[in-house]
Amino acid sequence: MAEKAKAEKPRTHPSRLGDSATLKLPGWRRGVFPFACAVVAATGGALIVDDAPRPETGWAMVVTGLIAGALFLMATQVLNRLQVHLDREGMTVARLWSVRRYRWDEVSNISVAGRGTARGAKLSYVVFDAARGLALVRAMNRFLTGHNQILPVGLVFEDGSGDAIILADVLNAWRERALKHARKS
């Protein structure tokens, strides 16, 4: 009965926030890039054994595809990259190339920004401001989204649910709870 009452409350309700949570890429999204790399490697293999072989191009494609796919799998599966870990003090953002810790009091309000693509589809990014990272990357992010930090795209809750708007709302709830607790202390 208590589980049902908890499930009926919105995800941003303080009783549902808990002490920690992890946002990560779903399994199928972690497999898309390695699959594309395998296709590149297979295409390179076909170039090697073709009627008019081009081994210099084929071997380069095979090696590039296999190395890129293996590095991505190692980063996401072994090193736990492309995820965000939340706790009462802040969040740890693990991108492919870096891991940064942000305290809730140094993070601005979290929102959603979007960019249209050539076919009209809109990509949604969870964004915020924080004085961390390379100045060039922060400037590029600000140019693209209006904020200097972007979370990895495609993250979901551990149960597989969530879109950019829900993630931003939940992250703001975590932030507000921490700031409210800091004001009381």
Rosetta constraint file for C-alpha pairs under 8 A:
AtomPair CA 1 CA 5 HARMONIC 6.44 0.50
AtomPair CA 2 CA 6 HARMONIC 6.12 0.50
AtomPair CA 3 CA 7 HARMONIC 6.10 0.50
AtomPair CA 4 CA 8 HARMONIC 6.31 0.50
AtomPair CA 5 CA 9 HARMONIC 6.76 0.50
AtomPair CA 6 CA 15 HARMONIC 7.69 0.50
AtomPair CA 6 CA 16 HARMONIC 7.00 0.50
AtomPair CA 9 CA 13 HARMONIC 6.35 0.50
AtomPair CA 9 CA 16 HARMONIC 7.63 0.50
AtomPair CA 10 CA 16 HARMONIC 7.80 0.50
AtomPair CA 11 CA 16 HARMONIC 5.97 0.50
AtomPair CA 11 CA 17 HARMONIC 7.24 0.50
AtomPair CA 11 CA 170 HARMONIC 6.56 0.50
AtomPair CA 12 CA 16 HARMONIC 6.82 0.50
AtomPair CA 12 CA 17 HARMONIC 6.84 0.50
AtomPair CA 12 CA 169 HARMONIC 6.77 0.50
AtomPair CA 12 CA 170 HARMONIC 5.08 0.50
AtomPair CA 12 CA 173 HARMONIC 5.52 0.50
AtomPair CA 12 CA 174 HARMONIC 7.93 0.50
AtomPair CA 13 CA 17 HARMONIC 6.80 0.50
AtomPair CA 13 CA 173 HARMONIC 7.62 0.50
AtomPair CA 14 CA 18 HARMONIC 7.62 0.50
AtomPair CA 14 CA 173 HARMONIC 7.50 0.50
AtomPair CA 14 CA 177 HARMONIC 7.39 0.50
AtomPair CA 17 CA 21 HARMONIC 7.84 0.50
AtomPair CA 17 CA 174 HARMONIC 6.90 0.50
AtomPair CA 19 CA 87 HARMONIC 5.67 0.50
AtomPair CA 19 CA 88 HARMONIC 6.07 0.50
AtomPair CA 20 CA 85 HARMONIC 7.22 0.50
AtomPair CA 20 CA 86 HARMONIC 5.27 0.50
AtomPair CA 20 CA 87 HARMONIC 4.31 0.50
AtomPair CA 20 CA 88 HARMONIC 6.97 0.50
AtomPair CA 21 CA 85 HARMONIC 5.91 0.50
AtomPair CA 21 CA 86 HARMONIC 5.13 0.50
AtomPair CA 21 CA 87 HARMONIC 6.70 0.50
AtomPair CA 21 CA 157 HARMONIC 7.88 0.50
AtomPair CA 21 CA 158 HARMONIC 7.79 0.50
AtomPair CA 22 CA 83 HARMONIC 7.00 0.50
AtomPair CA 22 CA 84 HARMONIC 5.69 0.50
AtomPair CA 22 CA 85 HARMONIC 4.40 0.50
AtomPair CA 22 CA 86 HARMONIC 6.04 0.50
AtomPair CA 22 CA 157 HARMONIC 6.57 0.50
AtomPair CA 22 CA 158 HARMONIC 6.42 0.50
AtomPair CA 23 CA 83 HARMONIC 5.48 0.50
AtomPair CA 23 CA 84 HARMONIC 5.04 0.50
AtomPair CA 23 CA 85 HARMONIC 6.33 0.50
AtomPair CA 23 CA 155 HARMONIC 5.59 0.50
AtomPair CA 23 CA 156 HARMONIC 5.20 0.50
AtomPair CA 23 CA 157 HARMONIC 4.80 0.50
AtomPair CA 23 CA 158 HARMONIC 6.26 0.50
AtomPair CA 24 CA 82 HARMONIC 6.41 0.50
AtomPair CA 24 CA 83 HARMONIC 4.30 0.50
AtomPair CA 24 CA 84 HARMONIC 6.48 0.50
AtomPair CA 24 CA 154 HARMONIC 7.88 0.50
AtomPair CA 24 CA 155 HARMONIC 4.78 0.50
AtomPair CA 24 CA 156 HARMONIC 5.53 0.50
AtomPair CA 24 CA 157 HARMONIC 6.66 0.50
AtomPair CA 24 CA 158 HARMONIC 7.07 0.50
AtomPair CA 25 CA 29 HARMONIC 6.13 0.50
AtomPair CA 25 CA 30 HARMONIC 6.31 0.50
AtomPair CA 25 CA 82 HARMONIC 6.74 0.50
AtomPair CA 25 CA 83 HARMONIC 6.71 0.50
AtomPair CA 25 CA 154 HARMONIC 5.97 0.50
AtomPair CA 25 CA 155 HARMONIC 4.75 0.50
AtomPair CA 25 CA 156 HARMONIC 6.16 0.50
AtomPair CA 26 CA 30 HARMONIC 6.50 0.50
AtomPair CA 26 CA 154 HARMONIC 7.93 0.50
AtomPair CA 26 CA 155 HARMONIC 7.27 0.50
AtomPair CA 26 CA 156 HARMONIC 6.86 0.50
AtomPair CA 26 CA 160 HARMONIC 6.57 0.50
AtomPair CA 27 CA 31 HARMONIC 6.40 0.50
AtomPair CA 28 CA 32 HARMONIC 6.48 0.50
AtomPair CA 29 CA 33 HARMONIC 7.69 0.50
AtomPair CA 29 CA 154 HARMONIC 7.77 0.50
AtomPair CA 30 CA 34 HARMONIC 7.67 0.50
AtomPair CA 30 CA 73 HARMONIC 7.57 0.50
AtomPair CA 30 CA 76 HARMONIC 7.13 0.50
AtomPair CA 31 CA 35 HARMONIC 6.04 0.50
AtomPair CA 32 CA 36 HARMONIC 6.26 0.50
AtomPair CA 33 CA 37 HARMONIC 6.21 0.50
AtomPair CA 33 CA 69 HARMONIC 6.81 0.50
AtomPair CA 33 CA 72 HARMONIC 7.62 0.50
AtomPair CA 34 CA 38 HARMONIC 6.14 0.50
AtomPair CA 34 CA 68 HARMONIC 7.58 0.50
AtomPair CA 34 CA 69 HARMONIC 4.31 0.50
AtomPair CA 34 CA 70 HARMONIC 7.26 0.50
AtomPair CA 34 CA 72 HARMONIC 6.92 0.50
AtomPair CA 34 CA 73 HARMONIC 6.97 0.50
AtomPair CA 35 CA 39 HARMONIC 6.32 0.50
AtomPair CA 35 CA 69 HARMONIC 7.58 0.50
AtomPair CA 36 CA 40 HARMONIC 6.36 0.50
AtomPair CA 37 CA 41 HARMONIC 6.23 0.50
AtomPair CA 37 CA 64 HARMONIC 7.91 0.50
AtomPair CA 37 CA 65 HARMONIC 4.37 0.50
AtomPair CA 37 CA 66 HARMONIC 6.47 0.50
AtomPair CA 37 CA 68 HARMONIC 6.65 0.50
AtomPair CA 37 CA 69 HARMONIC 5.31 0.50
AtomPair CA 38 CA 42 HARMONIC 6.04 0.50
AtomPair CA 38 CA 65 HARMONIC 5.92 0.50
AtomPair CA 38 CA 66 HARMONIC 6.60 0.50
AtomPair CA 38 CA 69 HARMONIC 7.09 0.50
AtomPair CA 39 CA 43 HARMONIC 6.06 0.50
AtomPair CA 39 CA 65 HARMONIC 7.70 0.50
AtomPair CA 40 CA 44 HARMONIC 6.20 0.50
AtomPair CA 40 CA 61 HARMONIC 6.11 0.50
AtomPair CA 40 CA 62 HARMONIC 6.77 0.50
AtomPair CA 40 CA 65 HARMONIC 5.45 0.50
AtomPair CA 41 CA 45 HARMONIC 6.21 0.50
AtomPair CA 41 CA 61 HARMONIC 5.48 0.50
AtomPair CA 41 CA 62 HARMONIC 3.86 0.50
AtomPair CA 41 CA 63 HARMONIC 6.97 0.50
AtomPair CA 41 CA 64 HARMONIC 7.28 0.50
AtomPair CA 41 CA 65 HARMONIC 4.77 0.50
AtomPair CA 41 CA 66 HARMONIC 6.29 0.50
AtomPair CA 42 CA 46 HARMONIC 6.24 0.50
AtomPair CA 42 CA 62 HARMONIC 6.79 0.50
AtomPair CA 43 CA 47 HARMONIC 6.35 0.50
AtomPair CA 43 CA 58 HARMONIC 7.38 0.50
AtomPair CA 43 CA 61 HARMONIC 7.43 0.50
AtomPair CA 43 CA 62 HARMONIC 7.70 0.50
AtomPair CA 44 CA 48 HARMONIC 6.43 0.50
AtomPair CA 44 CA 57 HARMONIC 6.95 0.50
AtomPair CA 44 CA 58 HARMONIC 3.80 0.50
AtomPair CA 44 CA 59 HARMONIC 6.11 0.50
AtomPair CA 44 CA 60 HARMONIC 7.29 0.50
AtomPair CA 44 CA 61 HARMONIC 4.80 0.50
AtomPair CA 44 CA 62 HARMONIC 5.09 0.50
AtomPair CA 45 CA 49 HARMONIC 6.61 0.50
AtomPair CA 45 CA 58 HARMONIC 5.75 0.50
AtomPair CA 45 CA 59 HARMONIC 7.06 0.50
AtomPair CA 45 CA 61 HARMONIC 7.88 0.50
AtomPair CA 45 CA 62 HARMONIC 6.28 0.50
AtomPair CA 46 CA 50 HARMONIC 5.76 0.50
AtomPair CA 46 CA 58 HARMONIC 7.26 0.50
AtomPair CA 47 CA 52 HARMONIC 7.99 0.50
AtomPair CA 47 CA 53 HARMONIC 5.72 0.50
AtomPair CA 47 CA 54 HARMONIC 5.63 0.50
AtomPair CA 47 CA 55 HARMONIC 6.59 0.50
AtomPair CA 47 CA 57 HARMONIC 7.35 0.50
AtomPair CA 47 CA 58 HARMONIC 4.96 0.50
AtomPair CA 48 CA 53 HARMONIC 5.14 0.50
AtomPair CA 48 CA 54 HARMONIC 5.59 0.50
AtomPair CA 48 CA 55 HARMONIC 4.61 0.50
AtomPair CA 48 CA 57 HARMONIC 7.97 0.50
AtomPair CA 48 CA 58 HARMONIC 5.14 0.50
AtomPair CA 48 CA 59 HARMONIC 7.02 0.50
AtomPair CA 49 CA 53 HARMONIC 5.73 0.50
AtomPair CA 49 CA 55 HARMONIC 7.99 0.50
AtomPair CA 50 CA 54 HARMONIC 7.67 0.50
AtomPair CA 54 CA 58 HARMONIC 6.06 0.50
AtomPair CA 55 CA 59 HARMONIC 5.69 0.50
AtomPair CA 56 CA 60 HARMONIC 6.31 0.50
AtomPair CA 57 CA 61 HARMONIC 6.26 0.50
AtomPair CA 58 CA 62 HARMONIC 6.19 0.50
AtomPair CA 59 CA 63 HARMONIC 6.05 0.50
AtomPair CA 60 CA 64 HARMONIC 5.96 0.50
AtomPair CA 61 CA 65 HARMONIC 5.87 0.50
AtomPair CA 62 CA 66 HARMONIC 6.11 0.50
AtomPair CA 63 CA 67 HARMONIC 6.00 0.50
AtomPair CA 64 CA 68 HARMONIC 5.92 0.50
AtomPair CA 65 CA 69 HARMONIC 5.99 0.50
AtomPair CA 66 CA 70 HARMONIC 6.00 0.50
AtomPair CA 67 CA 71 HARMONIC 6.02 0.50
AtomPair CA 68 CA 72 HARMONIC 6.18 0.50
AtomPair CA 69 CA 73 HARMONIC 6.20 0.50
AtomPair CA 70 CA 74 HARMONIC 6.06 0.50
AtomPair CA 71 CA 75 HARMONIC 6.07 0.50
AtomPair CA 72 CA 76 HARMONIC 6.16 0.50
AtomPair CA 73 CA 77 HARMONIC 5.64 0.50
AtomPair CA 73 CA 78 HARMONIC 7.56 0.50
AtomPair CA 74 CA 78 HARMONIC 5.06 0.50
AtomPair CA 74 CA 79 HARMONIC 6.48 0.50
AtomPair CA 75 CA 79 HARMONIC 4.88 0.50
AtomPair CA 75 CA 80 HARMONIC 6.27 0.50
AtomPair CA 75 CA 81 HARMONIC 5.51 0.50
AtomPair CA 75 CA 96 HARMONIC 6.56 0.50
AtomPair CA 76 CA 80 HARMONIC 4.86 0.50
AtomPair CA 76 CA 81 HARMONIC 4.72 0.50
AtomPair CA 76 CA 82 HARMONIC 6.37 0.50
AtomPair CA 76 CA 96 HARMONIC 7.77 0.50
AtomPair CA 77 CA 81 HARMONIC 7.53 0.50
AtomPair CA 80 CA 94 HARMONIC 7.48 0.50
AtomPair CA 81 CA 94 HARMONIC 4.94 0.50
AtomPair CA 81 CA 95 HARMONIC 5.49 0.50
AtomPair CA 81 CA 96 HARMONIC 5.51 0.50
AtomPair CA 82 CA 93 HARMONIC 7.67 0.50
AtomPair CA 82 CA 94 HARMONIC 5.28 0.50
AtomPair CA 82 CA 95 HARMONIC 4.74 0.50
AtomPair CA 82 CA 96 HARMONIC 5.99 0.50
AtomPair CA 82 CA 152 HARMONIC 6.14 0.50
AtomPair CA 82 CA 155 HARMONIC 7.89 0.50
AtomPair CA 83 CA 93 HARMONIC 6.28 0.50
AtomPair CA 83 CA 94 HARMONIC 5.33 0.50
AtomPair CA 83 CA 95 HARMONIC 6.96 0.50
AtomPair CA 83 CA 152 HARMONIC 7.26 0.50
AtomPair CA 83 CA 155 HARMONIC 6.84 0.50
AtomPair CA 84 CA 91 HARMONIC 6.63 0.50
AtomPair CA 84 CA 92 HARMONIC 5.57 0.50
AtomPair CA 84 CA 93 HARMONIC 4.58 0.50
AtomPair CA 84 CA 94 HARMONIC 6.05 0.50
AtomPair CA 85 CA 91 HARMONIC 5.53 0.50
AtomPair CA 85 CA 92 HARMONIC 5.11 0.50
AtomPair CA 85 CA 93 HARMONIC 6.66 0.50
AtomPair CA 86 CA 90 HARMONIC 6.13 0.50
AtomPair CA 86 CA 91 HARMONIC 4.46 0.50
AtomPair CA 86 CA 92 HARMONIC 6.58 0.50
AtomPair CA 87 CA 91 HARMONIC 6.17 0.50
AtomPair CA 88 CA 174 HARMONIC 7.27 0.50
AtomPair CA 88 CA 178 HARMONIC 6.15 0.50
AtomPair CA 89 CA 103 HARMONIC 5.77 0.50
AtomPair CA 89 CA 104 HARMONIC 6.23 0.50
AtomPair CA 89 CA 178 HARMONIC 6.76 0.50
AtomPair CA 90 CA 101 HARMONIC 7.16 0.50
AtomPair CA 90 CA 102 HARMONIC 5.50 0.50
AtomPair CA 90 CA 103 HARMONIC 4.09 0.50
AtomPair CA 90 CA 104 HARMONIC 4.65 0.50
AtomPair CA 90 CA 175 HARMONIC 7.64 0.50
AtomPair CA 91 CA 101 HARMONIC 5.86 0.50
AtomPair CA 91 CA 102 HARMONIC 5.36 0.50
AtomPair CA 91 CA 103 HARMONIC 6.48 0.50
AtomPair CA 91 CA 104 HARMONIC 7.25 0.50
AtomPair CA 92 CA 99 HARMONIC 6.88 0.50
AtomPair CA 92 CA 100 HARMONIC 5.63 0.50
AtomPair CA 92 CA 101 HARMONIC 4.33 0.50
AtomPair CA 92 CA 102 HARMONIC 6.23 0.50
AtomPair CA 93 CA 99 HARMONIC 5.65 0.50
AtomPair CA 93 CA 100 HARMONIC 5.34 0.50
AtomPair CA 93 CA 101 HARMONIC 6.35 0.50
AtomPair CA 93 CA 102 HARMONIC 7.82 0.50
AtomPair CA 93 CA 151 HARMONIC 7.31 0.50
AtomPair CA 94 CA 98 HARMONIC 6.06 0.50
AtomPair CA 94 CA 99 HARMONIC 4.30 0.50
AtomPair CA 94 CA 100 HARMONIC 6.55 0.50
AtomPair CA 95 CA 99 HARMONIC 6.04 0.50
AtomPair CA 95 CA 152 HARMONIC 6.63 0.50
AtomPair CA 102 CA 106 HARMONIC 6.69 0.50
AtomPair CA 102 CA 107 HARMONIC 6.81 0.50
AtomPair CA 102 CA 130 HARMONIC 7.89 0.50
AtomPair CA 103 CA 107 HARMONIC 6.76 0.50
AtomPair CA 104 CA 175 HARMONIC 5.34 0.50
AtomPair CA 104 CA 178 HARMONIC 6.61 0.50
AtomPair CA 104 CA 179 HARMONIC 7.12 0.50
AtomPair CA 105 CA 175 HARMONIC 7.62 0.50
AtomPair CA 105 CA 178 HARMONIC 7.90 0.50
AtomPair CA 105 CA 179 HARMONIC 6.56 0.50
AtomPair CA 106 CA 130 HARMONIC 6.10 0.50
AtomPair CA 106 CA 131 HARMONIC 7.81 0.50
AtomPair CA 107 CA 128 HARMONIC 6.73 0.50
AtomPair CA 107 CA 129 HARMONIC 5.99 0.50
AtomPair CA 107 CA 130 HARMONIC 5.21 0.50
AtomPair CA 108 CA 128 HARMONIC 5.65 0.50
AtomPair CA 108 CA 129 HARMONIC 5.16 0.50
AtomPair CA 108 CA 130 HARMONIC 6.59 0.50
AtomPair CA 109 CA 128 HARMONIC 6.22 0.50
AtomPair CA 109 CA 129 HARMONIC 7.64 0.50
AtomPair CA 109 CA 172 HARMONIC 6.56 0.50
AtomPair CA 110 CA 126 HARMONIC 6.96 0.50
AtomPair CA 110 CA 127 HARMONIC 5.77 0.50
AtomPair CA 110 CA 128 HARMONIC 4.78 0.50
AtomPair CA 110 CA 129 HARMONIC 7.90 0.50
AtomPair CA 110 CA 168 HARMONIC 5.59 0.50
AtomPair CA 110 CA 169 HARMONIC 7.65 0.50
AtomPair CA 110 CA 171 HARMONIC 6.88 0.50
AtomPair CA 110 CA 172 HARMONIC 5.92 0.50
AtomPair CA 111 CA 126 HARMONIC 5.83 0.50
AtomPair CA 111 CA 127 HARMONIC 5.47 0.50
AtomPair CA 111 CA 128 HARMONIC 6.44 0.50
AtomPair CA 111 CA 165 HARMONIC 7.53 0.50
AtomPair CA 111 CA 168 HARMONIC 5.45 0.50
AtomPair CA 111 CA 169 HARMONIC 7.76 0.50
AtomPair CA 112 CA 124 HARMONIC 6.35 0.50
AtomPair CA 112 CA 125 HARMONIC 5.46 0.50
AtomPair CA 112 CA 126 HARMONIC 4.70 0.50
AtomPair CA 112 CA 127 HARMONIC 5.84 0.50
AtomPair CA 112 CA 164 HARMONIC 6.47 0.50
AtomPair CA 112 CA 165 HARMONIC 6.22 0.50
AtomPair CA 112 CA 168 HARMONIC 6.62 0.50
AtomPair CA 113 CA 124 HARMONIC 5.69 0.50
AtomPair CA 113 CA 125 HARMONIC 5.17 0.50
AtomPair CA 113 CA 126 HARMONIC 6.52 0.50
AtomPair CA 113 CA 127 HARMONIC 6.64 0.50
AtomPair CA 113 CA 145 HARMONIC 5.67 0.50
AtomPair CA 113 CA 146 HARMONIC 7.73 0.50
AtomPair CA 114 CA 122 HARMONIC 6.05 0.50
AtomPair CA 114 CA 123 HARMONIC 5.28 0.50
AtomPair CA 114 CA 124 HARMONIC 4.40 0.50
AtomPair CA 114 CA 125 HARMONIC 5.94 0.50
AtomPair CA 114 CA 145 HARMONIC 6.99 0.50
AtomPair CA 115 CA 122 HARMONIC 5.46 0.50
AtomPair CA 115 CA 123 HARMONIC 5.33 0.50
AtomPair CA 115 CA 124 HARMONIC 6.81 0.50
AtomPair CA 115 CA 144 HARMONIC 7.73 0.50
AtomPair CA 115 CA 145 HARMONIC 7.62 0.50
AtomPair CA 116 CA 120 HARMONIC 5.62 0.50
AtomPair CA 116 CA 121 HARMONIC 5.66 0.50
AtomPair CA 116 CA 122 HARMONIC 4.31 0.50
AtomPair CA 116 CA 123 HARMONIC 6.31 0.50
AtomPair CA 117 CA 121 HARMONIC 5.48 0.50
AtomPair CA 117 CA 122 HARMONIC 6.15 0.50
AtomPair CA 117 CA 123 HARMONIC 7.53 0.50
AtomPair CA 124 CA 153 HARMONIC 7.83 0.50
AtomPair CA 124 CA 164 HARMONIC 6.19 0.50
AtomPair CA 125 CA 145 HARMONIC 7.99 0.50
AtomPair CA 125 CA 150 HARMONIC 6.55 0.50
AtomPair CA 125 CA 151 HARMONIC 6.96 0.50
AtomPair CA 125 CA 152 HARMONIC 7.94 0.50
AtomPair CA 125 CA 153 HARMONIC 6.32 0.50
AtomPair CA 125 CA 164 HARMONIC 6.41 0.50
AtomPair CA 126 CA 150 HARMONIC 5.96 0.50
AtomPair CA 126 CA 151 HARMONIC 5.62 0.50
AtomPair CA 126 CA 153 HARMONIC 7.69 0.50
AtomPair CA 126 CA 164 HARMONIC 5.82 0.50
AtomPair CA 126 CA 165 HARMONIC 7.67 0.50
AtomPair CA 126 CA 167 HARMONIC 7.37 0.50
AtomPair CA 126 CA 168 HARMONIC 6.10 0.50
AtomPair CA 127 CA 145 HARMONIC 7.56 0.50
AtomPair CA 127 CA 147 HARMONIC 6.09 0.50
AtomPair CA 127 CA 148 HARMONIC 7.54 0.50
AtomPair CA 127 CA 149 HARMONIC 5.61 0.50
AtomPair CA 127 CA 150 HARMONIC 4.60 0.50
AtomPair CA 127 CA 151 HARMONIC 6.28 0.50
AtomPair CA 128 CA 147 HARMONIC 5.59 0.50
AtomPair CA 128 CA 148 HARMONIC 6.60 0.50
AtomPair CA 128 CA 149 HARMONIC 5.33 0.50
AtomPair CA 128 CA 150 HARMONIC 6.72 0.50
AtomPair CA 129 CA 147 HARMONIC 5.48 0.50
AtomPair CA 129 CA 148 HARMONIC 5.22 0.50
AtomPair CA 129 CA 149 HARMONIC 5.62 0.50
AtomPair CA 130 CA 148 HARMONIC 6.94 0.50
AtomPair CA 130 CA 149 HARMONIC 6.74 0.50
AtomPair CA 133 CA 137 HARMONIC 7.11 0.50
AtomPair CA 133 CA 138 HARMONIC 6.77 0.50
AtomPair CA 134 CA 138 HARMONIC 6.24 0.50
AtomPair CA 135 CA 139 HARMONIC 6.05 0.50
AtomPair CA 136 CA 140 HARMONIC 6.17 0.50
AtomPair CA 137 CA 141 HARMONIC 6.10 0.50
AtomPair CA 137 CA 148 HARMONIC 7.76 0.50
AtomPair CA 138 CA 142 HARMONIC 6.10 0.50
AtomPair CA 138 CA 147 HARMONIC 7.92 0.50
AtomPair CA 138 CA 148 HARMONIC 4.47 0.50
AtomPair CA 138 CA 149 HARMONIC 6.46 0.50
AtomPair CA 139 CA 143 HARMONIC 6.17 0.50
AtomPair CA 139 CA 148 HARMONIC 6.43 0.50
AtomPair CA 140 CA 144 HARMONIC 6.24 0.50
AtomPair CA 140 CA 148 HARMONIC 7.61 0.50
AtomPair CA 141 CA 145 HARMONIC 5.89 0.50
AtomPair CA 141 CA 146 HARMONIC 7.07 0.50
AtomPair CA 141 CA 147 HARMONIC 6.21 0.50
AtomPair CA 141 CA 148 HARMONIC 4.93 0.50
AtomPair CA 141 CA 149 HARMONIC 6.32 0.50
AtomPair CA 141 CA 150 HARMONIC 6.97 0.50
AtomPair CA 142 CA 146 HARMONIC 4.33 0.50
AtomPair CA 142 CA 147 HARMONIC 4.45 0.50
AtomPair CA 142 CA 148 HARMONIC 4.61 0.50
AtomPair CA 142 CA 149 HARMONIC 7.69 0.50
AtomPair CA 143 CA 147 HARMONIC 7.81 0.50
AtomPair CA 154 CA 163 HARMONIC 7.80 0.50
AtomPair CA 155 CA 162 HARMONIC 7.86 0.50
AtomPair CA 155 CA 163 HARMONIC 7.84 0.50
AtomPair CA 156 CA 160 HARMONIC 5.47 0.50
AtomPair CA 156 CA 161 HARMONIC 5.59 0.50
AtomPair CA 156 CA 162 HARMONIC 5.17 0.50
AtomPair CA 156 CA 163 HARMONIC 6.87 0.50
AtomPair CA 156 CA 167 HARMONIC 7.69 0.50
AtomPair CA 157 CA 161 HARMONIC 5.49 0.50
AtomPair CA 157 CA 162 HARMONIC 6.16 0.50
AtomPair CA 162 CA 166 HARMONIC 5.73 0.50
AtomPair CA 162 CA 167 HARMONIC 6.20 0.50
AtomPair CA 163 CA 167 HARMONIC 6.06 0.50
AtomPair CA 164 CA 168 HARMONIC 6.13 0.50
AtomPair CA 165 CA 169 HARMONIC 6.28 0.50
AtomPair CA 166 CA 170 HARMONIC 6.14 0.50
AtomPair CA 167 CA 171 HARMONIC 6.02 0.50
AtomPair CA 168 CA 172 HARMONIC 6.09 0.50
AtomPair CA 169 CA 173 HARMONIC 6.25 0.50
AtomPair CA 170 CA 174 HARMONIC 6.32 0.50
AtomPair CA 171 CA 175 HARMONIC 6.17 0.50
AtomPair CA 172 CA 176 HARMONIC 5.95 0.50
AtomPair CA 173 CA 177 HARMONIC 6.09 0.50
AtomPair CA 174 CA 178 HARMONIC 6.32 0.50
AtomPair CA 175 CA 179 HARMONIC 6.16 0.50
AtomPair CA 176 CA 180 HARMONIC 5.90 0.50
AtomPair CA 177 CA 181 HARMONIC 6.13 0.50
AtomPair CA 178 CA 182 HARMONIC 6.16 0.50
AtomPair CA 179 CA 183 HARMONIC 6.20 0.50
AtomPair CA 180 CA 184 HARMONIC 6.44 0.50
AtomPair CA 181 CA 185 HARMONIC 6.49 0.50
